[in-house]
Amino acid sequence: MKIYDDKHIKNVAFVGAHKSGKTTLAETMLFEAGLVKRRGSVENKNTVADYHEIEHERETSIFATPLHTEWRNYKINILDTPGLDDFIGEIASTMRVADSIVTVINAQHGVEVGTEIIWNYVDRFSKPTLFVINQIDSPNADFDESFKSIIDLVGRNAVKIQYPIIDRGAQCIIDVLKMKMYKFGPEGGRPEKHEIPSDQIDLANKLHNELVEKAAENDEDLMELYFDKGFLNEDEMREGIKKGMLNHEMFPVFCISALNDMGSGRLMGFIDNVAPSAADLKPEQSVEGASIECKADAPTSLFIFKTLYEPNLGQISFFKVKSGEIKQNDKLENSRNQEVEILNQLYIMDGKNREPVEKLTAGDIGATLKLKYTETNDTLREKDSNITIKPILYPEPRISKCINAEDKNDEEKLNEALKKLHSQDPTIIIKYSKELKQQILSCQGELHLATIDWTLKNQYGIKATFTQPRIAYRETIQRSATTSYKHKKQSGGSGQFGEVHLKIEPWFEGMPEPEGFNIRGKEEVELDWGGKLVFYNCIVGGVIDTRYLPSVLKGCLEVMEEGPLTGSYARDIRVMVFDGKMHSVDSNDISFKIAAAHAFKDAFLQAKPKLLEPINELNIKVPEELMGNVMTDLQSRRSIILGMDSDGKYQTIKAKTPLAEMYKYSTTLRSITQGRGSFSTKFANFDLVPNNVQEELIKKG
């Protein structure tokens, strides 16, 4: 295979909502370039990008898939992504290594919620972006409304490069950059080029002039040239458009029919000639603060942006060459653990197809097999080059489940499989909760969970059960209580004796010191589960030796680790130990720990104990007409509505909802909004549980 330099490599991510046609467009571009002899289709389960069995079964993309095509002496690396936000981790990984973004819009629906979620990532990283309005030949297509929805999303910096002529059966596309009309036959493919018809020339000229002005705005020299000449030629316009894309201030809009092969060749030509390459972007800053130059003669550094486990191949690591060049059998150091990896094999991947290469240069994307010490987000670099590439930041999980193997003999096998799943998709979080005594799997939604279940069954042969996790309640008190406890045990030889008198009170930040006590010492314990225990030594006259006070504190902490109401962690309490007794022979640490634990527990139950529940903050984005249904559902979940903001056709609702009421919220929201709603969630605080709920929880034990 030909080796391309950094200026002739274009890395583009295809993003967009579910069913917008990204995979079909990628397939058509490979066909147009002659890299596949026949175009596959999602329905026939034979596209290059969607090759996994689960993708065939569900007829949708689940994994981000690297592909490549070659067009007019350029190499275009295509990263085809899923359209459902349950798989946002795949999109985030892809976004990190793409140089330009191709956002595909379904002409029947315009910009959808899925597109908007993805746009938040694009906008955050200011990635150069162009829009492609697909399916323009559909009977329900509305190009103008779709374009308006793009304007609503990105503002007036969206500019038409093309538009379809509907009254000619959507078989013609007017290109206002080249000022030509492309006429397609019934089978699409290579079009005939024609002059723009007389009934379209005024509109085409108007759009051409708007495009010229937008292109000129992005460069002072071009603006002066435009003022001098009154026009820009095609090359000058290309230069201005590229600069506008690099500044994230110009978003070209194309129109195509990917299914019927209309316009894909022209789109590839624009990607070749105008879309920025890695070498055009500003140098990336390393973790150490140095610039990473996308040059072949710079020190070599690779960024691992994706890991995949294939049954027959094992671990596949996908990387982007950030600087320098990589050759087969090169040795590189992992910046995270300083382990040396040997890249025995280098590949260009097109779905499941591998093409061996001997070398890849700066800006290119490739893959290698069976790295021993390297995971997603790692940097491989020349030894002593001191380059660490900034990691991908993944979104927080939105749902959590308790996971167990149906067959207890499969537990170890399950743990190994879950490690691989996390390595493959870092948005899958696995942790064992000591508090809940459960293994918790967290992910992006019910569909994401269903794919995890499918993979465990079909790829690893493990049947898993997914159940609602226990809720991590907290226990606290609402008033003060004083008590004492004497621990006395005599069973031959040395006995056990310890007596403790203590008072407990609710603790809050900034409260005054306790009155009526002779405070001899104070210790603030920051609890691992949040909150504090503040412990005061108020012993007078040496009735309890100072050496036993750590055991008294330990006894209190042991009760707080398993609260008296439900066994949940207790928090935010202060304890004043003010009296007690000891025995010159029988007193010891264990005696005072036991006495303190009993005294603390008795006082706790007298101090109007109360359960606290975790509260999550929700941000929900829904179409305005469906807001009423969402609000009704939130109210049924004991939610407190914090506010609402208008955002074009959508409303953003902010609410606080108890975690106990969030179970299966992802599924419910998708159902009541027909898949058009989205949400994010994060822990906000603990709050008091209603009395009726507390009574039920205490009954359950």
N, C-alpha and C positions, 0 to 999 in steps of 0.2 A: 504494500500500500504506500502511496505517496506520503511523504512527510511534509506537513504544511508549517509555515512560520507563523509567529504570533499574530501578524496582521491579517492573515488569511484563514484564521480560525474564528468562527462565530458560535458562541454558546447561547442557545435560546431555550427558555423554559416555556412550554405550552401550559397555560393555566386558564381556568374558567370553570363555570358551574357545571354540574352534572348534566350530561346529554348535550353539551354545547358542540361536541364534535372534534375534540382535541386529538383523540387517537386516530380518527378517520383522516384528519388533516395530515398527521404524521405519516400515515400509511400512503396517502396520495403523494406526498413529497418524495418518499422513497421510490415510489413507482415512477414519478416524473423524471427522477435522476437516473432511472434504469437499474437501481440497486435491488429491486424486486421485480419479477416478471409479471406477476398478477397481483392486483390489489386485494388484500383480505378485507374482511368486514367484522365488526364487533358481533353481529348477529350470527355469522358463520364461524365465529371463534377461531379465526385464522390470521389475525393481525400480528405484525411483528412485535408491537409494544405489549399487548395484553396476551401473554403466553402462559401465565400461571393457571393451574386448574381452577382455583377459586374465582379467578377473573372470568374464565369461561362459564362457570356455573352461574355467576351473578350478572354476567354481561355488563360489567363496569370495571373501570381501572381501580385498582387497590394499591398498587405499588407505583412509585415514580420509576420510569424506565428510560435509561439512556439509549439513544439511537444516533446514527449519523447519516448524513447524505453529502454528496459532493456535487457542486453546481457551479459551473463556469469558473473553475480554478479556485474555488473556495470550499472549505470544509465547514459544514454546519452540523454542530452537535445539538441534537434535539433532546430535550428532557421532557418526556410526556408525563403529566401528573394526574392524580385522581381529582375528581371534581366535587367530592363530598368532604365536608369539613371534619368528619370523623377521622380522616386521614391527613389532617393538616401537618402532621410531622413529616410526611413524605414531601409535601409542598415546601415546608420550611427548609428542609435539606437542599432541595433543588434550587430554591431561591438564592441560597447562599453562594452557589457556584455559577449561576447563570450570569451572563453579561447583559443580556437583554431579555425582556419578557414579552411574549406574544399572548395577549389576553383574548381568548376566543369567546365571542358573544353569539348566542342563538338568536337569529333574526326574528324568531317567533315570540321571544320573551324579553329581549333586551337584557339589561344588567339585572342579575338576580342576586339574592342574598349571598349565595356561594361566591359570586364574583366580588361582592363587596368585602367579604371576609378576607379573601385573597388580596384584594387591593390594599387593605390595611398593612399587609406585609410588604407589598411592592412600594407603597408610599413611604413606609418607615425607613427603608433602605435606599430610597430615591433611585430605584433601578430604571434604566431606560426602558420605555414601554411603548409598544404599538398595539392597536386593537384590530381584531379581525372579526367582522360581522359575517357569520357563517349561515348556511342554509338559506341564502337569498332567493333560491328558486322554490322554496316551500310555498304552498298556497296561503299559508297564514303568516308569511314573512312580512315584516314592516321595517324596512331599512331606516326610514326617517325617525320613527319612534325609537328604534334601537340606538340611533346616533344621539337622539336627545337624552336617552338614559345614560349614555357615556358622558355627555356634557354635565349631567346632574352629578355624576361620580367624580369627574376630574376637573370640571370647569371649562372655560372657553379655550383652554390650550389644546383641546382635542380638535384636530383638523382633518378634513376629508382629503384623502389621496385619490379615492375612487368612489363611485356610486353606481348602482345597477339601473338599468332602464327596464322598469317593470312592464311597461306596455308592450315590450318586445319579448315577453315571455321569460324575462330574467336571463336571456341568453347573451346579453351584451353588458359590458362593464366599461364605463367611461373613466379614463385615468387622467386626472388633471395635473399630474406631475409631468407625464410624457405627452399630454394633450393628444391622446389617441383613443379610439374605441376598439375594444377587443370583442370580437364576435365568436361565440362558441357553437360548435355543432351539438347534436343531441347527445353524443358521448363525452362531451367536454374535451379535455386534452389541449393540444396546441391550438390557440385561437388564430383567427384571421385578424390582421390589423387594418383598421379603416380610419378615415378622417371622421371627426366628430360631426354627426348630422346637424343640419341647420337648425332644427327645432331644439337642439341641446347646446348650441354653441354659446349662447348668452350665459346660461347657467354655468357651463364649464369654464368660461372666461372669468366669471365672478369668483368661482371657487379657486381657480388658478391664481388670481391676484391675491386672494386671501392667503393662499399657501406661500406665495412669494413674500408677502409682508411678514408672515409668521417666521419664515426662514431667515429673513434679513434681521429680524429683531434680536436674534441670538448672537450676533457678531457685529462689532462696530465697523469693521472693514467692509463687510457685506452691506451694512446699512448705507454707508457712504457710496458704495458701488451702485446700490439700488437708486439712491437719490440722483446720482450722476446719469445713469443710463435709463432709469425708469423701468427696468426689468432685470431679472437674473436669468442666466442660462441654466440648463438642467444640472450641470456639474456644480455650479454655485449654489443652487437650491439644495442639492444633496448635502453639501457641506454645512449649510445653515440648519437643515433638518437634523443632521447628526449632532450638531452642537446643542440644538434645542432638546434632543433626547438625552444627551449627557447631562444637561442642566436640569433635567426632570421638569421641563417647561414646555414641552411639545410632544403630543401624542398622536402620531399618524394613524389614520383609520382606513382600513382596506375592506373589501367585500369579496366573498368567495362562496363557492359551493364545493366543500371538500368531498362530499359524497359523489358528485357528478364531475369532479376534476375541472372546476372552473376557477381560474385565478391563482392556483397554487404556484405555478412557474413564475408569475410576476412577483408574487410574495417572496419567493426564494431569491429572486434577483434583487429585491429591495434589501433583504437581510444581508446579502453579499455586499452590496455597494454602499449601504447607508447605515444599517444597524451597527452600533459600536462593538468592537472586539475587546478582549481583556486588556490588550495593549492601549486601547483608547481611554480606559477608565483611570480615575485617579489611583495612584499606588495605594495599596492596602497597608494599614498600620498593623504591625505585629503586636503581640501582648507586651513585648519589651519596649515598644514605642518606636521601632525602626520602620522605614518604608520597605515594602516588599516589591521590588521592581519586576514587572512581567517581561523579563528579557531572557533570552537563551543563554547569555553569558554571565548571568547572575548566579549566586549560590543556589543549588537545587533545594526546593521545598515542595512537598506535596501535602494537600489537605484531604483527609478521608471524610467524605461527606455522606457516604451510605455504605451499609454492610448488608449482605444478603446471604442466607444459608440455603443452598440448593442440595437436594438429596444426593445427587450423583457427584457434585463438585466440592461440597463443603462450603467453607467461608469464601465469599467473593467480596473484595474491598474495592469500592469505586472511589477514584480520587481525581482531583484537578491539580495539574502542574501549575503551581503559583509562580514559580521562578525557576530558571535554569532549565535543564533537560534531564530526562531519566532514560537509562538504557537497560536492557535486559541484563540481569545478574548484578545490578548496582546494589551497594550496601548503603542503607540510610539509618539514621538514629531517630528513635521515637522521642520527641521532646518531653513527653509526660513521664516516661519511666526510664529513659536513656538506654533502652534495649535496642540492639541492632537487628534490623530486618533485611533479608536478602530478597529482592524482587526477582525471583527466578523466571517469572513469566509476565509478559505485558500483553494486554488485549485491548482492542476496541470492541465494545459490546453493542450488539443490536438485538435487544430482547435477549433471547436465550442463545443467540448465535455469537460465537467468539471469533474474532479475526486477530491472529497473533501479529504483533509488531515488534520491531527491534528497538525503537526509540520513540519517545513522545517529548514534545517541547513545550515551553512556557505557554500557558493559556489553554492547553488541550486537556481533554478528559479521557481517562482510561480506567482499566481495572487490572487487578492481580488476584492471585489465589493464595489461600492458606497462610496468611500472615499470622505469626505466633503471638505477638504481644500488642497488637494494634486494633483499636476499635473506632467506631464513628466519632468524629470530632478531634481525632488525633492529628498531629503534624509529624510527617517524616521529613528529615532534613539532613543535609551534609553535616557530618560530625564537626562540632565546634563552630557552627554557623550562627548559633544563638537565635533561631527563628522559631517562634511559636505563633501559629495562626489563630486568630480569635475564634472561639467555638460558636456553633449554632445555638441560639437561644430558643428552646422549645416551649410551646404553650403549656400551661398547667393542665392536669387531667380534670375531666368534668364528671366522671362517675367512678365509683369504687365498688368492688365486689370482694367477698371472701371466697378464696379459691382453694379447693382440695381435690386430690385424686379420688375417683370413685373407689378404686382398688388401692388400699393402703400400701401395697407393695410397690406402687408406682410413684410414691411421693418423691423419692430421690430422682427418678427419671423426670418427673414433673418440674422439679427445681432446675434441673439442667436445661430443659426445654424453655422455661421461662427466662433464664439468663440469655439464651440465644434470641428469644423474642425481643427482649429489651435491647440487646446489642443491635438487632436489625431495625428496631423502631424505638428510639429513646423516649417517645411519649407514652410508652407502656412502662409503668412504674410498679415494681414489686418490692414489698417490704413486709417483714414480720412485725406485727404490733405486739409488743410485750404486754401493753395495757389491755388490749382486747383479746389477747391469746389467739390471734387469727393471722393467717397469711392474707394480705390485702393486695389485690391487683387493681390498679387505677389506670384508666384510659380515657379516650376522647368521647365515647358515646356507645349506645347499644349496638350499632352496626360495627363499630370497631371491635367491640367485645365478641360479636358473633364471628368475626373473622379470626380472632384469637382462638375461640373454641374450635372452629373448623380446622385451623392449622394444628392444634394439639391432637385432634382426632385423626386427621388424614395424613399429617406429615410425621408425627411422633408417636402415633398409636396410643394416645392417652385420653381416657374419658375423664373429664373434670366436672366438678359441680361448682356452680356459682351461686352464692347466696348473699342476702343482704348482710353487710357487716354490722356488728354491734356498734352502737353509738358511744363515742368517747365522752361520756358525761363527766362532770366535776361535782364534788360535794363541798359545801362550805357552811358557815353558820351565820345567824342573823342577830344574835344577842350574846351576852356574856354568861358564863356559868362557872361555878367554883365547885370542886370536888376533891376527894382524897381517896387513896387506895393503899391498903397494907398487904404486901405479899409476904407470906410466911409459910415456910415448908421445912419440916423436920423429918428426916428419914434415916437416922443413924449417922454418926459422924457429923461433919459440918453441915449445917442447914442453909436455908436461904431466908434473908430478911431484908425488906426495904419498904419504906413508907413514903409516899409522895403526896404533897398538897399542891394543887395548882389551880390557876384560873385561866380560862381561855376567852378570847374576844375576837370578833371580826377584825381583820386588818385591811387598811387601805393606805395608799401612798399619801404621805404628808400628815398622817394623823399624829396628835400629840403623844408624848410618852405617857405610860400608865401612871395614874396617881395612887398614892397610898402605899407604895412599895419602896423598899430600900434597894434600889437597883445596883447590883454589884457587877453585872456584866450583861452584854447583849450580843446575840449572834443572829445575823440575817441569812437564811438559807434560801437561795434561788432554786426553786424546784424544777426538776427536769421537765415536768409536764405543764409548767407555767405557774405564775403566782409565787407566793412566798410563805415561809414559816419564819416568824420572828420570835426568838427564844430569849427570855430574860432570866437571869440568875438573881433572885431576890432573897436568897437564903441569908438568915441572920443567926449569928451565934454558932455557926458550924454544925447545925443539926443534921445536915447532909454534907459529907466531905466533898470538896470541889472535884476530886477525881472521879466521882460517880455521876457528875452532871452530863458528861458526854453520853453516858448510857441512858439517862433520862431523855435527852434530846433524841437519841436513836429510837427509843420506845415510841415517842410521839410520831416520828417520821414513819415508822413501820405501820402505824394505824392510818396515816395519811396516804400511804401507798395502796391501801385497800380500805376505802372509806366505810363507815358503819352502816350507811343506808343501802347502797347497792354494790359495794365493792369497787366503786370508781375512785379515781384519785381525788384527794381533798386539797384545798388550796386557800390561801389568803386568811391565815389565822395567826394570832400571836398568843404565846403561852408565857405566863408568869409562874415560875416555881418558887413558892415563898415559904414552904415549911415541909417537915417530914421527920423521919426518925431512922436511925441506923443502929446496927448491932456490931459490937467490937469484933465478934468472931464470924457471925453468919452473913453479914452484909457483903455483897460483891456486885460486879457489874450486871450480871444477868438478873439479879433480884431487883435492882432499880429500873432496869429496862422493862421488866414485866409489870412492875408497879406503875410506872409512868404510862405504859400502853393502856392498862385498865383504867387508870384515872382519866387519861385523855379521851378514851372512848366514852366513858360515862358522861364526862362534861360535854362532849360533842352532841350526844343525844339529848341533853338538857338545853342546849343553846339554840333551839329552833333551827335544826339543820335544814338545808335547802339544796336541791339539785340545780346545777347549772347545765345548760345544753349548748353545744356549739352552734353558732349562727353563721351562715354564709352570706356573702354579698353577691347578688346576682346582677348582671347586666344583660338585658334581653333585647334583641333587635327584631322587630316584627313589622309586617305591613300594617299600615294605619287601620285598614278595614278589619283586621283580625285582633286588634288590641283588646277589645272587650272580652273576647274568649280567654285571652291570656291573663287578663286582670282577674277574671272570675276564678280561674284555676289557682292563681297565686293566693287569693284570699282564702281558698279552701285549704291552703298549706300553711296557715298561720303567718303569712308574710306581712311585713310592714313596707308599704310603698314609700320610697324615699323621694321619688321625682320622675318626671317624664320629659324627654326632649324630642323635638321634631327633627327629623333628618331626611329631608326629601320626602319620598313616598313611605318612609319608615318612621316608626317611633321607637325610641330607646327607653326602656323602663328600668329603673334602678330600684332594687328591693333588697330587704334582708329577710332571709328565710331560714328556719331551723333545719339543720342538717337531717334530722329525723324525718322531715317532710320532703326531702329532695329525692327520695328513692324513685327511680325510673322517670325522673323529670325530663330527661333527654327524649325518651320515647313519647311522652305526653305532648311536649312542645312540638315535636315533629308532626304528630297526629293533628293537633288543633290548628296548626298553621300550614298544613299541606306541604311540609318540608321547607317552608320559606322563612321560618324563624331560626334564630341562632342565639346562643347564650355563652357567657363565660362566668365562672364562679371562683371565689376564693374565700378562705376563712376570714371572718371579720372579728368576732369576739364570742365570749360566753355570756349567756343571759339566763335569768331565772326561768325555771320550768313552771308552767301553770300547775296549780295544785292538783287538778284532776289527773293530769299526765303523771305527776310525781307519784300519786297514790298507786296508779297502775304499775309504774316501774318498780316501786318498792314491793308490790305484791308478787311481781315476777321474780323478784330477788336479784 
